[in-house]
Amino acid sequence: MQASTRERVRCLMFDRPQRRNAIGSQTVQDLERELDAAERDATIGAIILSGSPPAFCAGSDLKELGSLSIQGMCEHELKTARVARLIAGMSKPVIAAVEGYALGGGFILAASCDVVVTAGNARWHLPEVPNGWLPPWGLQTLLARVGPVRARLLTFGADPIDGHEALRLGVADYVAAAGAVDDVATSLANRLATLPSPAVRSTKRFFEPYVSLDGERLDRVATEHFAANCSHASAQATLEKFKVRK
């Protein structure tokens, strides 16, 4: 993960272009470490999370998870879930800057940020149900953003959406032209970073329960469903491609 600072904004970029910035165990550790460092740094007022081209994040690294048992996969996903939940509890705003595509866990991770800036032509999709399983974490975040009916439709994953539709549904908060997302996210981050930090912190603390209400329990429920789904033929057909051991 690349990390840099622009004035009072900390910029974190997934840097695994060869894996489309997929989330592996090292990625989770790096993200947690960098978020914690930014939270503790009094000179930082806002954080931008982005991905190196061609994507924001393609979701879980199935090549890595394919070497794990189903239980091992669940443990990895719960660790990722915990890091994603940290964002709502931080005192500083975190902005997702989405270019290319946000798939699966990448979709949910972006939606877990306080503000989402997306390219109009970005591709958003939750492919888990078509693959044979429920997304194992982060559905509370999606519920908070779009409500249960739209969250259910998006979770079915029948059709991908673009950035404009993500904005209309409430998955994203700002839309920008392709190639201009970083500029829009940076401008917004600079404005947020100059706000009085006690008031920003209080705003995040006040809204945290509404964004992440019962999130840890629901992540565990979703992961239990995920594990059960993985025993069925449709999921096994997908998992077999990655040689997941039972």
C-alpha positions in Angstrom: 0.0 0.0 0.0 1.3 3.4 -0.9 0.9 6.2 1.6 1.6 9.9 1.2 0.6 13.2 2.8 -0.7 16.3 1.0 -0.9 19.1 3.5 -3.4 17.8 6.1 -4.7 14.9 4.0 -3.3 11.4 4.2 -3.6 9.5 0.9 -3.7 5.7 1.1 -3.6 3.7 -2.2 -4.0 0.0 -2.8 -1.0 -0.9 -4.9 -1.5 -4.4 -6.2 -2.3 -3.7 -9.9 -1.3 -7.2 -10.9 -4.1 -8.5 -8.6 -6.5 -5.6 -9.4 -5.9 -4.4 -5.8 -7.6 -7.5 -4.4 -7.8 -7.7 -0.6 -5.3 -10.3 0.8 -4.2 -10.8 4.3 -1.2 -8.4 3.9 -3.5 -5.8 2.4 -5.8 -6.0 5.5 -2.8 -5.6 7.8 -1.4 -2.7 5.8 -4.8 -0.9 5.7 -5.3 -1.3 9.5 -1.8 0.0 10.2 -2.1 3.0 8.0 -5.6 3.9 9.3 -4.4 3.7 12.8 -1.3 5.9 12.1 -3.5 8.5 10.4 -5.9 8.5 13.3 -3.1 9.1 15.8 -1.4 11.8 13.7 -2.7 15.2 14.9 -1.5 16.9 11.7 -3.9 14.8 9.6 -7.5 16.0 9.2 -8.8 13.7 6.5 -7.9 10.5 4.7 -8.4 9.4 1.0 -8.5 5.7 0.1 -8.0 4.9 -3.5 -6.5 2.1 -5.8 -3.8 2.1 -8.4 -5.1 1.6 -11.9 -7.0 -0.3 -13.2 -9.3 -0.6 -10.2 -10.2 0.7 -6.8 -10.5 -2.9 -5.5 -11.6 -6.2 -7.0 -12.7 -7.6 -3.6 -11.2 -10.6 -1.8 -8.0 -12.2 -3.3 -9.5 -15.5 -4.2 -6.1 -16.8 -5.4 -4.9 -16.4 -1.8 -8.2 -17.6 -0.2 -8.1 -20.6 -2.5 -5.3 -22.0 -0.4 -7.4 -21.9 2.7 -10.1 -24.0 4.2 -13.6 -22.7 4.4 -13.0 -21.9 8.1 -9.8 -20.1 7.1 -11.6 -18.1 4.6 -14.2 -17.1 7.2 -11.5 -16.0 9.6 -9.9 -13.8 6.9 -13.2 -12.2 6.0 -14.0 -11.4 9.7 -10.6 -9.7 10.0 -11.4 -7.6 6.9 -14.8 -6.8 8.4 -13.3 -5.6 11.6 -10.9 -3.2 9.7 -13.8 -1.9 7.6 -15.8 -1.2 10.7 -13.0 0.8 12.2 -13.7 3.6 9.6 -17.0 4.6 11.2 -15.4 4.8 14.6 -12.5 7.0 13.6 -12.4 10.7 14.5 -11.4 11.8 11.0 -13.4 11.5 7.7 -12.3 8.9 5.2 -13.1 9.4 1.6 -13.2 6.6 -1.0 -12.0 7.7 -4.5 -13.3 5.0 -6.9 -11.9 4.7 -10.5 -12.2 1.7 -12.6 -14.3 -0.7 -10.6 -15.2 -1.7 -7.1 -16.2 -5.3 -6.8 -17.4 -7.5 -3.9 -15.4 -6.5 -0.8 -14.1 -3.5 -2.7 -17.6 -2.3 -3.2 -18.4 -2.7 0.5 -15.1 -1.2 1.6 -15.7 1.9 -0.5 -19.3 2.2 0.8 -17.9 1.9 4.4 -16.1 5.2 4.0 -17.7 8.4 5.2 -17.8 9.9 1.7 -17.6 8.2 -1.7 -16.4 9.9 -4.9 -16.8 7.8 -8.0 -16.0 8.1 -11.6 -19.2 8.2 -13.7 -17.9 5.2 -15.7 -16.8 3.2 -12.7 -18.2 -0.3 -12.5 -19.8 -1.3 -9.1 -20.9 -4.9 -8.6 -21.5 -7.5 -5.8 -20.8 -10.8 -7.5 -21.0 -13.0 -4.4 -24.6 -14.3 -4.8 -24.0 -15.2 -8.5 -20.9 -17.0 -7.3 -23.1 -19.0 -4.8 -22.8 -17.2 -1.4 -23.9 -14.3 0.6 -21.3 -11.5 1.0 -19.7 -12.3 4.3 -19.5 -8.8 5.8 -20.4 -5.2 5.5 -24.1 -5.5 4.6 -25.0 -3.2 7.5 -23.0 -0.4 5.8 -25.0 -1.0 2.6 -28.3 -1.0 4.6 -27.3 2.4 6.1 -26.6 3.9 2.7 -29.4 2.7 0.6 -32.0 1.0 2.8 -33.0 -2.7 2.9 -34.9 -3.1 -0.4 -32.2 -1.5 -2.5 -29.5 -3.2 -0.5 -31.1 -6.6 -1.2 -31.3 -5.8 -4.9 -27.7 -4.8 -5.0 -26.7 -7.9 -3.0 -28.5 -10.2 -5.6 -25.8 -8.9 -8.0 -27.9 -9.5 -11.1 -26.6 -6.4 -12.8 -23.5 -4.2 -12.2 -24.1 -0.4 -11.9 -22.0 2.5 -13.0 -21.0 5.6 -11.0 -24.1 7.6 -11.9 -26.4 4.9 -10.7 -24.3 4.5 -7.6 -24.9 8.1 -6.9 -28.6 7.9 -7.6 -29.0 4.9 -5.2 -26.9 6.5 -2.5 -23.9 4.1 -2.7 -21.8 7.1 -3.7 -22.0 10.8 -2.7 -20.2 12.5 -5.6 -19.6 11.6 -9.2 -16.7 12.9 -11.3 -15.5 12.5 -14.8 -13.1 9.6 -15.4 -9.6 10.7 -14.5 -10.9 13.5 -12.3 -11.8 11.5 -9.2 -8.6 12.2 -7.3 -8.9 15.9 -7.9 -12.5 16.0 -6.6 -11.6 13.8 -3.6 -8.6 15.9 -2.8 -10.6 19.1 -2.9 -13.2 17.7 -0.7 -10.7 16.2 1.7 -8.9 19.6 2.0 -12.2 21.3 2.9 -13.1 18.6 5.5 -9.5 18.7 6.9 -9.8 22.5 7.7 -13.1 22.1 9.7 -12.8 22.3 13.5 -11.6 18.9 14.5 -13.6 18.6 17.7 -16.8 19.2 15.8 -15.8 16.8 13.1 -15.0 14.2 15.7 -18.3 14.8 17.4 -20.2 14.5 14.1 -18.6 11.1 13.5 -19.3 9.9 17.0 -22.9 11.0 16.9 -23.7 9.2 13.6 -21.5 6.1 14.2 -24.4 4.0 15.8 -26.7 4.7 12.8 -24.0 3.7 10.3 -22.6 0.6 12.1 -25.5 -0.4 14.4 -25.1 -4.1 15.3 -22.4 -4.3 12.6 -20.2 -6.8 14.3 -23.0 -9.3 15.1 -24.4 -9.0 11.6 -21.0 -9.6 10.1 -20.8 -12.8 12.0 -24.3 -13.8 10.9 -23.4 -13.1 7.3 -20.2 -15.1 7.6 -22.1 -18.1 9.0 -24.4 -17.9 6.0 -21.3 -17.6 3.8 -19.7 -20.7 5.3 -23.0 -22.7 4.9 -23.4 -21.5 1.3 -19.9 -22.7 0.4 -21.0 -26.3 0.9 -23.6 -26.2 -1.9 -22.9 -27.2 -5.4 -23.1 -23.7 -7.0 -20.6 -22.3 -4.6 -18.4 -25.4 -4.9 -18.2 -24.9 -8.6 -16.8 -21.5 -8.1 -14.5 -22.4 -5.3 -13.1 -25.4 -7.2 -11.5 -22.9 -9.6 -9.4 -21.7 -6.7 -8.8 -25.1 -5.2 -10.4 -24.3 -1.8 -9.9 -27.3 0.5 -12.8 -28.5 2.6 
